[in-house]
Amino acid sequence: MEKNNNNHDKYFRELLSDSKREMPFNDFEDELMAGIHREYAKSKSVLRDIRLSWIFFLLGLISGIALVLTPQSLTLLSGLSLSGSILPVAVIASCLLIIFFLEKLIAISFARK
């Protein structure tokens, strides 16, 4: 009976040794784990950058609106002789820029999830 078990053990050892795979490089596992770690860090930094983009977009929007609505800027704009032709173009260009930036920021924010 003991001899039969030894034969089975040898047979299983041979099977297991035959199924052993050789790694392509000595440090393959280390490089793979380092790559996974880099990808994880990259995804975290992208999320942080998206959050910062939202914060600075909103801060810029609020400060721009506050700057335009101050009494000094309103009197300055009304006193300009070219304000009749340039002001509507500037307002339309600013609105389009804000809409384009907002659209891109929303697309990037929801594409990551």
Buried (B, 14 or more C-beta within 10 A) or exposed (E): EEEEEEEEEEEEEEEEEEEEEEEEEEEEEEEEEEEEEEEEEEEEEEEEEBEEBBEEBEEEEEEEEEEEEEEEEEEEEEEEEEEEEEEEEEEEEEEEEBEEBEEEBEEBBEEEE
